[in-house]
Amino acid sequence: MSNRRATISDVAREAGVSASTASVVFSGKTPTSQATRARVLAAAESLGYTGPDPRAASLRRGRSGIVGVVFDQHLGTAFLDPVTTHMMDGLADGVSRLGAALLLLRDDGETVSEPSLHTAPIDAAVLIGCSPRMRDSLEIVRGRGIPVVVVEGDAGEGVPQVLLDNAEAQRAAAAHLEALGHRDVVIVTLPVDTARRRGWLSDDTTVRVDVTADRLAGARAVFPAAPAVAAATSSIDEGTIAGRAIFADPDRRPTAVIAQSDLLAAGVIRAAEEAGLRVPDDVSVTGFDGVVVDGLAPQVLTTLVQPATAKGRAAGEAVAAMLQDETPSGLDLTCTFREGTTTGPPRST
């Protein structure tokens, strides 16, 4: 008994059709009659043929058919954020015309696992600008000569970028609070560096994450003296930790908090409630993202709704363009301000 893998030619011979006809049944690129399709699939089943050998296709194209998406933290943690899920849905749509698969890679600078960003057989990479390690990952990819697209980050000349109006959007939320009469405001930021240190930012703190820096600049365009406290990641728990620090001293509590993500905002609201504060009567809270946050009801968060799916799709389409020898173009996306029930005039003193 031979262990040889059945080929498309074997299937064609068994079905009584040409090899090209059998091939298009599996590729789906050209319509075939139902009768022909049924005959080819029956022959394939009888021979144990499950489809073209992807290794052979890769060799013909000179490509792996894989696009790497780089995360700087545990994937289970990354996907707790709905923004990540929406973005990945869009990214999958964007690369669909390539017939490519997505490979999720962890590059946190410490974890040693295979495949890694150094060794993975990828045709292109997508880097996320809100990652504190984006620039380090970029150097690895450039060193390998692999095409790369950056989402929300300054990757330098020649690298396609998908940009979001982070500064202007955050400024809009701050202006909303200012119009309500708020003057005493605190900002809760996303991570500011690769160490993901929590705590209050000093005047000489260097913010090394593009998204964090842009949103901070937008808020401080309206409230230049607003103090800021950094979270280690975008999560409700981290927002709660930051909120507890903000509300710890009853004599120094702000009237409003600007959080750089909806998850952080939900945590701040939790901490406010723990401190006996009512939202928005005692403190107003704004978020950023426009995602559904479990446990926030009946509150509706005042936030900036970002097009996360469109952001991922734009990155995928830029990857597809590069791999098809087309000129990719960056895409500037905008957020929409949405007023909810978590903001109101400051409490009277």
C-alpha positions as CSV (number, residue, x, y, z in Angstrom):
1,M,0.0,0.0,0.0
2,S,1.4,3.4,-1.0
3,N,1.5,6.3,1.5
4,R,1.8,8.8,-1.4
5,R,-0.5,11.8,-1.0
6,A,-3.2,12.0,-3.6
7,T,-2.8,14.9,-6.0
8,I,-5.2,17.0,-8.0
9,S,-4.3,15.0,-11.1
10,D,-5.4,11.8,-9.3
11,V,-8.7,13.5,-8.4
12,A,-9.2,14.7,-12.0
13,R,-8.6,11.3,-13.4
14,E,-11.0,9.6,-10.9
15,A,-13.7,12.2,-11.7
16,G,-13.2,12.1,-15.4
17,V,-12.4,15.8,-15.8
18,S,-9.3,17.8,-16.6
19,A,-6.8,18.8,-13.9
20,S,-7.7,22.5,-14.4
21,T,-11.4,21.8,-13.9
22,A,-10.6,19.9,-10.7
23,S,-8.4,22.7,-9.5
24,V,-11.0,25.4,-9.9
25,V,-13.5,23.3,-7.9
26,F,-11.1,23.7,-4.9
27,S,-10.0,27.2,-5.6
28,G,-13.5,28.6,-6.1
29,K,-12.1,31.2,-8.5
30,T,-14.2,30.1,-11.5
31,P,-17.8,28.8,-11.4
32,T,-18.4,25.2,-12.3
33,S,-21.6,23.2,-12.7
34,Q,-23.1,21.5,-9.6
35,A,-22.8,18.1,-11.3
36,T,-19.1,18.6,-12.0
37,R,-18.4,20.0,-8.6
38,A,-20.2,17.0,-7.0
39,R,-18.2,14.5,-9.1
40,V,-14.9,16.1,-8.2
41,L,-15.6,16.3,-4.5
42,A,-16.8,12.6,-4.5
43,A,-13.6,11.6,-6.2
44,A,-11.5,13.6,-3.7
45,E,-13.3,12.0,-0.8
46,S,-12.7,8.5,-2.1
47,L,-9.0,9.2,-2.6
48,G,-8.6,11.0,0.8
49,Y,-7.7,14.3,-1.0
50,T,-8.4,17.3,1.2
51,G,-7.1,20.1,-0.9
52,P,-3.9,21.6,-2.5
53,D,-0.8,21.1,-0.4
54,P,-0.2,24.6,1.1
55,R,3.6,24.0,1.1
56,A,3.6,23.6,-2.7
57,A,1.6,26.8,-3.1
58,S,4.0,28.7,-0.8
59,L,6.9,27.5,-2.8
60,R,5.3,28.6,-6.1
61,R,4.6,32.0,-4.7
62,G,7.8,32.3,-2.8
63,R,5.7,33.3,0.2
64,S,4.4,31.7,3.4
65,G,0.9,33.1,3.1
66,I,1.1,34.4,6.7
67,V,0.8,37.9,8.0
68,G,2.2,38.4,11.5
69,V,0.3,40.6,14.0
70,V,2.5,41.6,16.9
71,F,1.3,42.0,20.5
72,D,3.5,43.1,23.4
73,Q,1.6,41.2,26.1
74,H,-0.1,37.9,26.8
75,L,-2.7,37.3,24.1
76,G,-5.3,36.4,26.7
77,T,-4.9,39.9,28.2
78,A,-4.8,41.7,24.8
79,F,-8.1,40.1,23.8
80,L,-9.9,41.2,26.9
81,D,-10.0,44.6,25.3
82,P,-13.0,44.7,22.7
83,V,-11.0,47.2,20.6
84,T,-8.5,44.4,19.9
85,T,-11.2,42.0,18.8
86,H,-12.8,44.6,16.5
87,M,-9.5,45.5,15.0
88,M,-8.6,41.9,14.3
89,D,-11.9,41.3,12.6
90,G,-11.2,44.2,10.2
91,L,-7.6,43.0,9.7
92,A,-8.8,39.6,8.7
93,D,-11.2,41.2,6.2
94,G,-8.4,43.4,4.8
95,V,-6.0,40.5,4.0
96,S,-8.8,38.2,2.7
97,R,-8.0,38.9,-0.9
98,L,-4.5,37.5,-0.4
99,G,-5.9,34.2,1.0
100,A,-3.5,34.8,3.9
101,A,-3.6,33.6,7.4
102,L,-2.9,35.7,10.5
103,L,-0.3,34.6,13.0
104,L,-0.4,36.3,16.4
105,L,3.1,36.9,17.8
106,R,4.1,37.9,21.3
107,D,7.0,40.3,21.5
108,D,7.3,41.6,25.1
109,G,11.1,41.6,25.2
110,E,11.2,38.9,27.8
111,T,9.2,35.8,26.8
112,V,11.1,33.3,24.6
113,S,8.7,31.3,22.5
114,E,8.6,30.0,18.9
115,P,7.7,31.1,16.4
116,S,9.0,34.5,17.4
117,L,9.1,37.8,15.5
118,H,12.8,37.0,14.8
119,T,12.0,33.6,13.2
120,A,8.3,33.4,12.1
121,P,7.9,32.6,8.4
122,I,5.8,35.7,7.7
123,D,5.3,37.7,4.5
124,A,4.5,41.0,6.3
125,A,3.9,42.3,9.8
126,V,1.3,44.6,11.4
127,L,2.5,46.6,14.5
128,I,0.2,48.4,16.9
129,G,1.2,51.9,17.9
130,C,-0.3,51.7,21.3
131,S,2.2,49.0,22.2
132,P,5.1,50.4,24.3
133,R,7.4,48.0,22.3
134,M,6.3,49.1,18.8
135,R,9.6,50.8,18.0
136,D,11.6,47.8,19.2
137,S,9.5,45.4,17.1
138,L,9.8,47.7,14.1
139,E,13.6,47.3,14.2
140,I,13.4,43.5,14.2
141,V,11.0,43.5,11.2
142,R,13.1,46.0,9.3
143,G,16.2,44.0,10.0
144,R,14.5,41.0,8.3
145,G,13.5,43.1,5.3
146,I,9.8,42.3,5.9
147,P,7.1,44.7,4.7
148,V,5.4,46.3,7.7
149,V,2.3,48.4,8.4
150,V,1.9,50.4,11.7
151,V,-1.5,51.1,13.2
152,E,-1.5,54.4,15.2
153,G,2.2,55.0,15.4
154,D,4.9,57.0,13.8
155,A,7.1,54.4,12.1
156,G,9.1,56.9,10.0
157,E,9.3,57.6,6.3
158,G,8.3,54.8,3.9
159,V,6.2,52.8,6.4
160,P,2.5,52.8,5.7
161,Q,0.5,54.1,8.7
162,V,-3.1,53.9,9.7
163,L,-3.8,56.9,11.8
164,L,-6.5,58.0,14.2
165,D,-7.2,61.5,15.3
166,N,-6.2,60.7,18.9
167,A,-5.2,64.2,20.0
168,E,-8.1,66.1,18.4
169,A,-10.6,63.5,19.6
170,Q,-9.3,63.7,23.2
171,R,-9.4,67.4,23.0
172,A,-13.1,67.3,22.1
173,A,-13.8,65.3,25.3
174,A,-11.8,67.8,27.3
175,A,-13.7,70.7,25.7
176,H,-17.0,69.1,26.6
177,L,-16.0,69.0,30.3
178,E,-14.7,72.6,30.1
179,A,-18.0,73.7,28.6
180,L,-19.8,72.0,31.5
181,G,-17.8,74.1,33.9
182,H,-15.1,71.7,35.0
183,R,-11.7,73.1,35.9
184,D,-10.3,70.5,38.3
185,V,-9.6,67.5,36.1
186,V,-7.3,64.4,36.3
187,I,-6.2,62.2,33.4
188,V,-5.8,58.5,33.5
189,T,-3.4,57.4,30.7
190,L,-2.6,54.2,28.9
191,P,0.9,52.8,29.4
192,V,3.7,55.4,28.9
193,D,6.7,53.1,28.4
194,T,7.9,49.5,28.1
195,A,8.0,49.1,31.8
196,R,4.3,49.7,32.1
197,R,4.8,51.6,35.4
198,R,1.8,52.7,37.3
199,G,1.6,56.0,39.1
200,W,1.5,59.8,38.8
201,L,3.4,61.3,35.9
202,S,6.0,64.0,36.8
203,D,6.9,67.0,34.8
204,D,9.9,65.2,33.4
205,T,8.2,61.9,32.5
206,T,8.9,61.0,28.9
207,V,5.9,59.3,27.3
208,R,7.2,56.8,24.8
209,V,3.9,55.4,23.4
210,D,2.5,57.4,20.5
211,V,-1.2,56.8,21.3
212,T,-0.7,57.8,25.0
213,A,1.2,60.9,24.1
214,D,-1.3,62.1,21.5
215,R,-4.3,61.6,23.8
216,L,-2.5,63.3,26.7
217,A,-1.6,66.2,24.4
218,G,-5.3,66.5,23.4
219,A,-6.5,66.7,27.0
220,R,-3.8,69.1,28.0
221,A,-4.6,71.4,25.1
222,V,-7.7,72.3,27.2
223,F,-6.4,71.6,30.7
224,P,-2.7,72.2,30.6
225,A,-2.1,71.8,34.3
226,A,-4.1,68.6,34.7
227,P,-2.2,65.9,36.6
228,A,-2.0,62.5,35.0
229,V,-1.7,59.0,36.4
230,A,-0.5,56.1,34.3
231,A,-2.1,52.6,34.1
232,A,-0.2,49.5,33.3
233,T,-2.7,48.4,30.6
234,S,-6.2,49.1,29.4
235,S,-8.4,47.2,31.8
236,I,-11.2,47.8,34.3
237,D,-8.9,46.6,37.1
238,E,-6.2,49.1,36.1
239,G,-8.8,51.9,36.0
240,T,-9.9,51.0,39.5
241,I,-6.3,51.1,40.8
242,A,-5.9,54.6,39.2
243,G,-9.3,55.7,40.5
244,R,-8.5,54.7,44.0
245,A,-5.3,56.8,43.9
246,I,-7.3,59.8,42.5
247,F,-10.1,59.6,45.1
248,A,-7.9,58.6,48.1
249,D,-7.8,62.1,49.6
250,P,-11.3,63.5,50.2
251,D,-10.0,67.1,50.2
252,R,-8.3,66.8,46.8
253,R,-10.8,65.0,44.6
254,P,-11.2,66.3,41.1
255,T,-14.6,67.1,39.6
256,A,-13.8,65.2,36.4
257,V,-11.6,62.4,35.1
258,I,-10.5,61.9,31.5
259,A,-9.6,58.2,30.9
260,Q,-7.8,57.2,27.8
261,S,-9.9,54.0,27.2
262,D,-13.5,52.9,28.1
263,L,-12.2,50.1,30.2
264,L,-10.1,52.5,32.3
265,A,-13.1,54.8,32.6
266,A,-15.3,51.9,33.8
267,G,-12.6,51.2,36.5
268,V,-12.5,54.8,37.5
269,I,-16.3,54.8,38.0
270,R,-16.0,51.7,40.1
271,A,-13.4,53.4,42.3
272,A,-15.6,56.5,42.6
273,E,-18.5,54.4,43.8
274,E,-16.3,52.7,46.3
275,A,-15.4,56.2,47.6
276,G,-19.0,57.0,48.0
277,L,-19.1,59.3,45.0
278,R,-22.0,59.5,42.5
279,V,-21.3,59.7,38.8
280,P,-21.9,62.4,37.3
281,D,-23.3,64.3,40.4
282,D,-20.0,64.2,42.3
283,V,-17.5,63.4,39.5
284,S,-17.8,63.2,35.7
285,V,-15.9,60.5,33.8
286,T,-15.1,60.3,30.0
287,G,-13.6,57.3,28.1
288,F,-12.2,56.6,24.7
289,D,-13.1,53.8,22.3
290,G,-16.9,53.4,22.1
291,V,-17.0,49.8,23.1
292,V,-19.5,47.8,25.2
293,V,-18.3,47.5,28.7
294,D,-19.9,44.8,30.9
295,G,-21.2,46.0,34.2
296,L,-21.4,49.7,33.3
297,A,-25.2,49.7,32.9
298,P,-27.4,51.6,33.5
299,Q,-24.7,54.3,32.9
300,V,-23.9,55.2,29.3
301,L,-20.3,56.3,29.1
302,T,-19.4,59.7,27.6
303,T,-16.7,58.7,25.1
304,L,-15.0,59.0,21.8
305,V,-16.2,56.2,19.4
306,Q,-13.3,55.0,17.3
307,P,-13.7,52.9,14.1
308,A,-11.7,50.0,15.4
309,T,-12.9,47.5,12.7
310,A,-12.1,50.0,9.9
311,K,-8.7,50.6,11.4
312,G,-7.9,46.9,11.2
313,R,-9.3,46.7,7.7
314,A,-7.2,49.6,6.5
315,A,-4.1,47.9,7.9
316,G,-5.0,44.6,6.1
317,E,-5.6,46.4,2.8
318,A,-2.2,48.1,3.1
319,V,-0.5,44.8,3.7
320,A,-2.3,43.3,0.7
321,A,-1.3,46.2,-1.5
322,M,2.4,45.8,-0.6
323,L,2.4,42.1,-1.3
324,Q,0.7,42.6,-4.6
325,D,3.3,45.2,-5.7
326,E,0.9,48.0,-5.4
327,T,1.5,51.3,-3.6
328,P,-0.2,51.2,-0.2
329,S,-1.6,54.3,1.3
330,G,-2.1,55.3,4.9
331,L,-5.6,56.0,6.0
332,D,-6.6,58.8,8.4
333,L,-9.6,57.8,10.5
334,T,-11.6,60.0,12.9
335,C,-13.5,59.4,16.1
336,T,-17.0,60.5,16.9
337,F,-17.8,62.2,20.2
338,R,-20.7,60.5,22.1
339,E,-22.3,62.2,25.1
340,G,-23.6,59.7,27.7
341,T,-24.8,59.9,31.3
342,T,-21.4,59.9,33.0
343,T,-20.7,63.7,32.5
344,G,-22.5,66.7,33.9
345,P,-21.8,70.1,35.5
346,P,-19.4,70.0,38.5
347,R,-20.8,69.8,42.0
348,S,-21.5,73.1,43.6
349,T,-19.2,74.0,46.4
